[in-house]
Amino acid sequence: MSSASPFGQRWAQELSERQAQGLYRRPRVLEQRAGVRARLSGRDCLVFCSNDYLGLADHPEVAAALAQSATACGTGSGAAHLISGHHPEHEALEAELAEAVGRPRALLFSTGYMANMGVINALTEPGDVVFEDALNHASLLDGGWLSRGRMQRYAHADVAALETAMTAAPGPALIVTDAVFSMDGDLAPLPALAALAARRQALLVVDDAHGFGVLGDGAGAVAHCGLAEADVPVYVGTLGKALGTFGAFVAGSETLIEYLVQRARTYIYTTAPPPALAAATRTALALARRDGWRRARLTELILRFRAGAERLGLPLMASATPIQPLLVGDATRAMALGARLLEAGYWVTPIRPPTVPAGTARLRITLSAAHTPEQVDGLVEALGHCWDRRA
Ligand SMILES: *Cc1c(COP(=O)(O)O)cnc(C)c1O
């Protein structure tokens, strides 16, 4: 399209505004990777901003499972699950995921984004209210907006505010929350939300993208909080983070899953993921469940990072998870800090609005079982140096 067209002008204006505000984004090419080591723009660095919490994303056994399955049954599933794309590897993975999170059934989705949109849409009717935490992931918010129900956000983790809002809007309601907030690392008040949902006969939907595989001995944040299916009837987990592969699942009762199969449009009207991917995820799931040492190491690194950052007076947030953001505030300053860290050999992509609220740009540091204590110490030292030099 010519840049003189009204649309071209609109795009050019928005792009230059974003540039002026320090909000312009572009993907960086990760040229090589071995564990947490990567090459970025020709420079070797350590990655401290991936969601590969257990270090499984380049595990040789997982890669071998992918390759073997692709050789045996090809790359594409060939069709949607309900046409002819549902393979034995999908079936087996669904059973294993259900077992891992202690639910009767699980249903695979191509991505967490699609799972969240599909589930919220499928479970709402006109007249329902979808209550969502203000800091929920974009996919949950989009699911609420696109649903047949009315979307209403409540202040972050504020169960009292939610109860007040629910009292003012009686009738069928969903309560939808991240389990571990993706940009903050804090845990939702799941027991209080479950109790409120029970009192109000509301349906609690929990997205455990960052808890599954990490918390609760790998079973996730819901198990970590001592809750089960009766408390959290709709559980969403993703496979691209701790499991190091790709995809997502919803787990719950037999009836819930059968209902989703009939109603979830992002399950029905899309090609099933490659069966080889399901085979790889089965291997990753087995490793994640077996290797308790990965979680133990992660916990040690989290404590080590926080102790080091606290010693330097860095602005830690209230997080006990591998997501350890440092609040910067100004987007341009966050970008400058990110650039300085990269010069020192540490890759931490700054997170800016609109991903986070205005004025809360941050360095979202994430830790992995694949990091060594020395690498974490090196990051802390570099942070101290970069922060001191801050304008
Ligand atoms: C990453 C993420 C998703 C999306 O999952 P994908 O599989 O990457 O699409 C959903 N919810 C939360 C909280 C996330 O962090």
The ligand as a MOL file (V3000), in Angstrom:
LIG
                    3D

  0  0  0     0  0            999 V3000
M  V30 BEGIN CTAB
M  V30 COUNTS 15 15 0 0 0
M  V30 BEGIN ATOM
M  V30 1 C 2.5250 -17.2700 27.4690 0
M  V30 2 C 1.1780 -17.1800 28.0910 0
M  V30 3 C 0.0340 -17.5870 27.4100 0
M  V30 4 C 0.0740 -17.9540 25.9650 0
M  V30 5 O 0.5690 -19.2390 25.7640 0
M  V30 6 P 1.1840 -19.5840 24.3420 0
M  V30 7 O 1.1930 -21.0560 24.3120 0
M  V30 8 O 2.5250 -18.9590 24.2990 0
M  V30 9 O 0.2570 -18.9880 23.3150 0
M  V30 10 C -1.1570 -17.5980 28.0900 0
M  V30 11 N -1.2420 -17.1790 29.3690 0
M  V30 12 C -0.1680 -16.7510 30.0470 0
M  V30 13 C -0.3280 -16.3000 31.4600 0
M  V30 14 C 1.0680 -16.7120 29.4260 0
M  V30 15 O 2.1330 -16.2430 30.0820 0
M  V30 END ATOM
M  V30 BEGIN BOND
M  V30 1 1 1 2
M  V30 2 1 2 3
M  V30 3 2 2 14
M  V30 4 1 3 4
M  V30 5 2 3 10
M  V30 6 1 4 5
M  V30 7 1 5 6
M  V30 8 2 6 7
M  V30 9 1 6 8
M  V30 10 1 6 9
M  V30 11 1 10 11
M  V30 12 2 11 12
M  V30 13 1 12 13
M  V30 14 1 12 14
M  V30 15 1 14 15
M  V30 END BOND
M  V30 END CTAB
M  END
